[in-house]
Amino acid sequence: MAKFLVELLGCTLPEKGSSPRFEVRIWGHTDHFSERHGDKKSKKDLLLSKDRWAHTIYTQFTDKMPQTPPFPGAFPTSGYNKNLYQTKEEAYGGLYYHDNSLVSGSLEALIQHLVPTVDYYPDRTYIFTFLLSSRLFIHPHELMSKVRQLCVEQQRLSDPQADKTRLRKIAPKVLQLLTEWTETFPYDFRDERMMRSLKELTHRLASGDELYRKAVQQVTQGLIRKLTALSQYEEALAKINATLTDRLAVLKAKPQSIQRDVLSLCSDPFTLAQQLTHIELERLSYIGPEEFIQAFGPKDPLDNDKSCFGGHKKAGNLQTYVEWFNRLSYLVATEICMAVKKKHRARVIEFFIDVARECFNIGNFNSLMAIISGMNMSPVSRLKKTWGKVKTAKFDILEHQMDPSSNFYNYRTALRGANQRSITAHSSREKIVIPFFSLLIKDIYFLNEGCANRLPSGHVNFEKFWELAKQVSEFMTWRQVECPFERDRKILQYLLTAPVFSEDALCLASYESEGPENTMEKDRWKSLRSSLLNRV
């Protein structure tokens, strides 16, 4: 996990500068951005400090939270309202408020605050925030076990003579909490220990009442559908990766075997942008909100056990999505560099500029940035004769929109506009917001790193987790949008499985198209050719 984070966060974002003076490193991938238009900004001016990031992202929040009917809810502007739950605070203690906002508490008190009673049901925003952040301190299966135990003990669910009237009052609330958990964090239940606790608790609730048996059945069936969909998605990814591996093997054996290019398959930029949006939305939809916490969350210093999560599998869908960004960047560079004729290379560049513009109009900022990254890689940006044939005005505008200076001010402004359009949308197409994902991850990372998980008193710093939940909940809204565009299977298959050149292969193809211009490039070219001959 440590290496996983270093590779993601040991990065800066692209400055138009020397080659390769500025690079993006994400999970083992490096994108080089080289000088083409003579921008002389210093790297120092664009590197962003942790403090600047943390300060800026606190102003980017919206108040919406993921909801499941029939409980509407949103984050109040002042945080968690003390007045609604004053009796709960007095009854159990250990919770501290400031200006009517819950700001800290002991872990046990926060767990107790999650559990419904006959007269109480926790606020929806509290449920989401605590289920999201609690995994920094306690394993989800341990939390579920504690919730089950509290429900059984407090409501006397283990007593065969328990008041049936009391059971009828508490059962719907406990079932609603379980619905919230299984709907929003279904991946927690891939753990058999979670499923055992869930089964035991729901069995107690359903005993002796046909109505609750049906409700339990609905919760269980909904969870199984989500987990089945995840398994099918993982199987589909495995097949795509196997196909890609086979095609890469053919490419290595026969470097000239790539005959088809994207223009021969799709000459309409809007259509390609639509298909890219399909891939983006599908992969976004499988990222669990907990993956953001599990990717960056440190071990709780008060926990004597190992970290509450570990390994790539706890953020696997998040990693898969970042890998897609990397693939798209390399695919763009490959399409450009493998074109033999200068005129055709220029045409491919202009095509991808138009695709990027359509992505911007759709609200697909992740594909937009991946395309820009691909065209700014050194093997592409050094093709000066080719770029001389390209009308770059539109590309300059797009680069301006994604300019990293002032903490991506232009992009953040455009993102807010897209988000506002989504909120007031009259069509499914207007609802699409796909953020530049690596920047979103960095925002969450620096927010997480900027504040301690616990206060000096040992209490959980819940004020921090309100902010994390706001950031993640916005993403949750974006990922729920269904793609309104018609699928083109041939284009999708090409985008996902077409072989891409390695960085060395891109450099070699670039030098073959336009010869090396200086000593460094000549030495690099000789080295690459020598390496290729030795492999043969």
RAHUZI-V369420 format. One record per backbone hydrogen bond with DSSP energy under -0.5 kcal/mol. CO is the residue of the C=O (numbers start at 0). NH is the residue of the N-H. E is the energy in kcal/mol with one decimal. If there is no record, write none. Layout:
BEGIN
CO;NH;E
CO;NH;E
END
This chain:
BEGIN
0;4;-2.1
1;5;-2.4
2;6;-2.5
3;7;-1.2
4;8;-3.1
5;9;-2.0
8;10;-1.4
13;403;-0.6
14;16;-1.3
16;34;-0.7
17;19;-0.5
17;20;-2.6
17;21;-0.5
21;32;-1.8
22;11;-1.3
22;24;-0.5
23;25;-0.6
23;30;-1.9
25;28;-0.9
28;25;-1.8
29;31;-0.5
30;23;-1.5
31;33;-0.6
32;21;-0.6
41;45;-0.7
42;45;-0.9
42;46;-1.5
48;52;-2.0
49;53;-2.8
50;54;-2.5
51;55;-2.2
52;56;-2.5
53;57;-0.9
55;58;-1.7
56;59;-1.5
62;74;-1.6
67;70;-1.1
69;71;-0.9
72;64;-0.5
75;78;-1.8
78;75;-0.6
79;81;-0.5
81;84;-1.4
82;85;-0.9
84;88;-2.0
85;89;-2.3
86;90;-2.1
87;91;-1.9
88;92;-2.7
93;105;-1.7
95;102;-2.7
95;103;-1.5
97;100;-1.1
99;81;-1.2
100;97;-2.5
102;461;-0.8
102;462;-1.8
103;95;-2.9
104;459;-3.0
105;109;-2.2
106;110;-2.3
107;111;-2.5
108;112;-2.0
109;113;-0.7
110;113;-1.1
110;114;-0.8
111;114;-0.8
116;119;-0.7
119;116;-2.2
122;126;-2.1
123;127;-2.1
124;128;-2.4
125;129;-3.0
126;130;-2.6
127;131;-2.0
128;132;-2.4
129;133;-2.9
132;135;-2.1
133;136;-2.4
133;137;-2.1
138;142;-2.3
139;143;-2.7
140;144;-1.8
141;145;-2.1
142;146;-2.7
143;147;-2.7
144;148;-2.4
145;149;-2.7
146;150;-2.5
147;151;-2.5
148;152;-2.6
149;153;-2.7
150;154;-1.8
151;156;-1.4
151;157;-0.7
155;158;-1.3
157;159;-0.6
158;161;-2.2
162;166;-2.1
163;167;-2.3
164;168;-1.2
165;169;-2.1
166;170;-2.8
167;171;-0.6
169;173;-2.3
170;174;-2.7
171;175;-1.9
172;176;-2.1
173;177;-2.4
174;178;-2.3
175;179;-2.4
176;180;-2.3
177;181;-2.9
178;182;-2.4
179;183;-2.2
180;184;-2.5
184;187;-1.4
185;188;-1.7
186;189;-1.6
187;190;-1.2
189;191;-0.5
190;193;-0.7
190;194;-1.8
191;195;-2.2
192;196;-1.9
193;197;-2.6
194;198;-2.7
195;199;-2.4
196;200;-2.4
197;201;-2.7
198;202;-1.9
199;203;-1.6
200;204;-1.9
201;205;-2.2
202;206;-1.1
205;208;-1.7
208;212;-1.7
209;213;-1.9
210;214;-1.7
211;215;-2.8
212;216;-2.1
213;217;-2.0
214;218;-2.1
215;219;-2.6
216;220;-2.7
217;221;-2.4
218;222;-2.0
219;223;-2.5
220;224;-2.2
221;225;-1.8
222;226;-2.4
223;227;-2.5
224;228;-2.3
225;229;-2.0
226;230;-2.1
227;231;-2.4
228;232;-2.1
229;233;-2.4
230;234;-2.1
231;235;-2.2
232;236;-2.4
233;237;-2.1
234;238;-2.0
235;239;-2.3
236;240;-2.7
237;241;-2.1
238;242;-2.5
239;243;-2.5
240;244;-2.4
241;245;-2.2
242;246;-2.3
243;247;-2.2
244;248;-1.9
245;249;-1.8
246;250;-2.2
247;251;-2.4
248;252;-1.9
249;253;-2.8
253;256;-2.5
254;257;-0.6
256;258;-0.9
260;263;-0.8
260;264;-0.7
261;264;-0.8
261;265;-2.8
266;268;-0.7
267;271;-1.9
268;272;-2.5
269;273;-2.1
270;274;-2.0
271;275;-2.4
272;276;-1.9
273;277;-1.7
274;278;-1.8
275;279;-2.5
276;280;-2.7
277;281;-2.2
278;282;-2.4
279;283;-2.5
280;284;-2.1
281;285;-0.7
282;285;-0.5
283;286;-1.8
285;287;-0.6
287;290;-1.7
288;291;-1.1
288;292;-0.6
289;293;-2.8
290;294;-1.8
291;295;-0.9
292;296;-3.0
299;302;-2.1
301;303;-0.6
310;313;-1.2
311;314;-2.3
312;315;-1.0
314;318;-2.4
315;319;-2.4
316;320;-1.7
317;321;-1.8
318;322;-2.5
319;323;-1.4
320;324;-1.6
321;325;-2.0
322;326;-2.4
323;327;-2.7
324;328;-2.1
325;329;-2.2
326;330;-2.6
327;331;-2.3
328;332;-2.0
329;333;-2.5
330;334;-2.6
331;335;-1.7
332;336;-2.7
333;337;-2.4
335;338;-0.8
340;344;-2.3
341;345;-2.4
342;346;-1.7
343;347;-2.4
344;348;-2.4
345;349;-2.4
346;350;-2.1
347;351;-2.4
348;352;-2.0
349;353;-1.9
350;354;-2.2
351;355;-2.6
352;356;-2.0
353;357;-2.1
354;358;-2.3
355;359;-2.2
356;360;-2.1
357;361;-2.2
358;362;-1.8
358;363;-2.7
362;364;-1.3
362;433;-2.9
363;367;-1.5
364;368;-2.3
365;369;-2.1
366;370;-2.4
367;371;-2.2
368;372;-2.6
369;373;-2.3
370;374;-2.2
371;375;-1.3
373;376;-0.9
375;33;-1.4
376;379;-1.5
376;380;-2.8
377;381;-1.9
379;382;-1.7
381;383;-2.4
382;386;-2.7
383;387;-1.7
385;388;-1.8
386;389;-1.4
389;391;-1.0
391;395;-2.7
392;396;-1.6
393;397;-1.9
394;398;-2.7
395;399;-2.0
396;400;-1.9
397;401;-1.5
399;402;-1.2
403;406;-0.7
403;407;-1.3
404;408;-1.4
407;411;-2.8
408;412;-2.1
409;413;-2.2
410;414;-2.9
411;415;-2.2
412;416;-1.9
413;417;-2.4
414;418;-2.5
415;419;-2.3
416;420;-2.2
417;421;-2.1
418;422;-2.0
419;423;-1.8
421;424;-1.1
426;430;-0.5
427;430;-0.8
428;431;-1.1
432;434;-0.6
433;364;-1.9
433;365;-0.8
434;436;-1.1
435;438;-0.6
435;439;-1.6
436;440;-2.6
437;441;-1.8
438;442;-2.5
439;443;-2.2
440;444;-2.6
441;445;-2.9
442;446;-2.0
443;447;-2.4
444;448;-2.7
445;449;-1.7
446;450;-0.5
447;450;-0.6
452;460;-3.1
454;457;-2.7
458;454;-2.7
459;104;-1.0
459;461;-1.8
460;463;-0.7
460;464;-1.0
461;465;-1.7
462;466;-1.2
463;467;-2.0
464;468;-2.3
465;469;-2.1
466;470;-2.0
467;471;-2.5
468;472;-2.7
469;473;-1.4
470;474;-1.2
471;475;-2.1
472;476;-1.6
473;477;-1.8
474;478;-2.4
475;479;-0.7
476;479;-0.6
477;480;-1.1
486;488;-0.6
487;491;-2.6
488;492;-2.7
489;493;-1.9
490;494;-2.7
491;495;-2.0
492;496;-2.0
493;497;-2.3
501;505;-2.4
502;506;-2.2
503;507;-2.5
504;508;-2.5
505;509;-2.4
506;510;-2.5
507;511;-2.0
508;512;-1.7
509;513;-2.8
517;521;-2.5
518;522;-2.6
519;523;-2.2
520;524;-2.6
521;525;-2.5
522;526;-2.2
523;527;-2.3
524;528;-2.6
525;529;-2.5
526;530;-2.3
527;531;-2.3
528;532;-2.4
529;533;-2.2
530;534;-1.7
531;535;-1.7
END
